[in-house]
Amino acid sequence: MTALHDLPAHELLAAYRQRTLSPVEVTQAVLAHIERWEPHIQATYLLRPEAALAQARASEARWHKGEPLGLLDGVPSTIKENISTEGDPTPLGTAAVDLAPAAADAPPAARMREAGAVIVAKTTMPDYGMLSSGLSTFHPLSRNPWDVSKGPGGSSAGGGAAAAAGYGPLHIGTDIGGSLRLPASWCGIFSLKPSLGRIPIDPPYTGRAAGPMTRTVADAALMMQVLSQPDARDSMSLPAQDIAWSQFDQGTERLRGLRIGLLLDAGCGLPVEPEVKAAIEHAARLMEAAGATIVPMLPFMTQAMLDGMDHFWRMRSHTDLQALPAARREKVLPYIRTWADSAAGMSGTEVFNASHQFHLTRVAAVKACSAFDYVISPVAPNVAFQAELPSPTNDPLRPLEHIGFTVPFNMSEQPAASVNCGYTDAGLPVGLQIAGARFDDLGVLQVARAFELIRDPQKPWPQPPVA
């Protein structure tokens, strides 16, 4: 029998309707499971069991009346800590931030509450979300449930770890260069970085998206029904659109006749590890056997594009850090300070040229993908790395060498998902990225669901170490 903390959201909701489970007993089971896991992976912030149980009791009362609040009523969930929740401080992963209570729920948090979700906890992130790791000056070091010596990825570090560990079925993260898909890949879960503006977020920023982090495509599709409602606080929010999210499962027939590009070389950054390449090639063969036409792609990114975006972000962070009082600036992770301060001598021309690489990346990604229905690739060239390291290179002057496959789809505004496609000999997950045309979020979910149906059997989810 599946443990309560492992049940997907759609099964929980069916059980609530049938009165065979209650939100209270499910929340209690999730909290007990978190208690077993949390000393080992440190995925949560503001874990408040009594507050979660109060939400669960209110949900249980609504279900008893046959009046659920919304699509997610009573389902245990977590929210990345940079998504503001009313009354709670938003530390952004760093000890340098003033811990003032947020005035209101940010749009993703508001939609989850309106739908009745039980917010069990917030989840951790690195300083300012500028690392693909769980290293933070504010939070304890977050770790990967598959191997606690490894990191979960980032910047949605706690969300990836929480989903893999079974902290309930629904989790929300954010992504500006891969921060949903990287932890999804390295933690063996599913995540969708939607088209820019599909899920409103506050504050909005070029390339920044919120998205679901789940164990299944089904649960992500359920979350999209809730999270994709427009919100005026996001100046890039897309207009209301009636998308048939519930039609995410079109079976393996969805692959038949598709022309799918296979990108195995990002054109920049770290080389793809052999085990990662083998897993992606195996996924491509499975899709081909299901009726898709797989066409090898040439890289469209360049090192200049990646370096330009990196240098622009350095200057942005340098400017932000210089605005802090010296005592607070000193609290920022030294790796981040070294990275940001390296931009101090950049000229206006250099900053402009760096910023222009965002546009060049966008144009190149759209052009390269236009010949295909979907594009598949590794999410990252590597698998999960040592938890204590801020980045795979451990070099603040080469910090983004692992995001060459993910960042172009932030800049092109295209939806892109990570779905587990295999494991290394050491048992670490490998993520397959599936990218679609701008606004084709549902299509990406459908292709990801079709791949779920044809992929090799999945390993059991990791269990907490025995004390």
Sequence and secondary structure as in RCSB ss.txt:
>XXXX:A:sequence
MTALHDLPAHELLAAYRQRTLSPVEVTQAVLAHIERWEPHIQATYLLRPEAALAQARASEARWHKGEPLGLLDGV
PSTIKENISTEGDPTPLGTAAVDLAPAAADAPPAARMREAGAVIVAKTTMPDYGMLSSGLSTFHPLSRNPWDVSK
GPGGSSAGGGAAAAAGYGPLHIGTDIGGSLRLPASWCGIFSLKPSLGRIPIDPPYTGRAAGPMTRTVADAALMMQ
VLSQPDARDSMSLPAQDIAWSQFDQGTERLRGLRIGLLLDAGCGLPVEPEVKAAIEHAARLMEAAGATIVPMLPF
MTQAMLDGMDHFWRMRSHTDLQALPAARREKVLPYIRTWADSAAGMSGTEVFNASHQFHLTRVAAVKACSAFDYV
ISPVAPNVAFQAELPSPTNDPLRPLEHIGFTVPFNMSEQPAASVNCGYTDAGLPVGLQIAGARFDDLGVLQVARA
FELIRDPQKPWPQPPVA
>XXXX:A:secstr
   GGG  HHHHHHHHHHTSS HHHHHHHHHHHHHHHHHHH  EES  HHHHHHHHHHHHHHHHHT  SSTTTT 
EEEEETTS  TTSB  TT TTS   B SS  HHHHHHHHTT EEEEEE   GGG SSSS  SSS    BTTBTTB
   SSSHHHHHHHHHTS SEEEEEESSSTTHHHHHHHT EEEE STTSS  SS  TT EEEEEESSHHHHHHHHH
HHTS  TT TT        GGG    GGGGTT EEEE    SSSS   HHHHHHHHHHHHHHHHTT EEEE    
  HHHHHHHHHHHHHHHHHHHHTS HHHHTTS HHHHHHHHTTTT  HHHHHHHHHHHHHHHHHHHHHHTTSSEE
EEES SS   BTT SSSS  TTSTTTT TTTHHHHHTT  EEEEEEEE TTS EEEEEEEESTT HHHHHHHHHH
HHHHS            
